[in-house]
């Protein structure tokens, strides 16, 4: 998994920041379960970052 976080100053309120997050994830070596594993990991990851 590769993740890049970028913080920028909010254009209307300089006391705040905006977070842009980009994540790349891939599963190799398990052809039949790769898609299922990617979906499970993505769902778990999304539940953590939405808090």
N, C-alpha and C positions, 0 to 999 in steps of 0.2 A: 504494500500500500504506500502510495506517495501522496503527500499532502502539502499544499501551499496555502499559507494564510497571509492576507494582505490587509493592513489597516490603513484607512484614509480618514482625513479630517472630514467631518460632516460639512457639506457645502453651506448649509443654512445655520448651523450651530457649531462654532469652532471648539466648544467645550465637549463635544461628543465625537465619537469615531464610528466609522462604518467598517464592518468586517466582511471581506470577500474570501470565501473558502473554496478551494478546488482540490478534489481528491480523485486519484486514479487507483483502481483496484482491479486485480486480475488473479484468477486461480488457474494454475497449470498442472497437468499431470493426472487429472481426474476427468476424463472426457464425458462420462455419463452424469456425473454429479457436479461438474464445474458450474453450470448455470444455477443450480439449486444452491450451492455454497455461496456463490456471488450474491444471490438474492438474500440469503439469510444474513450474511455479513453486512450488506447494505442496509437492510431493515434494522439491524442492531445498531449500526453506526448512526443512522438517521434518528433513532430514538434517543441516543445520547446527545447529539448536537442540537436537538430541538428544545432542550431544557434550558 
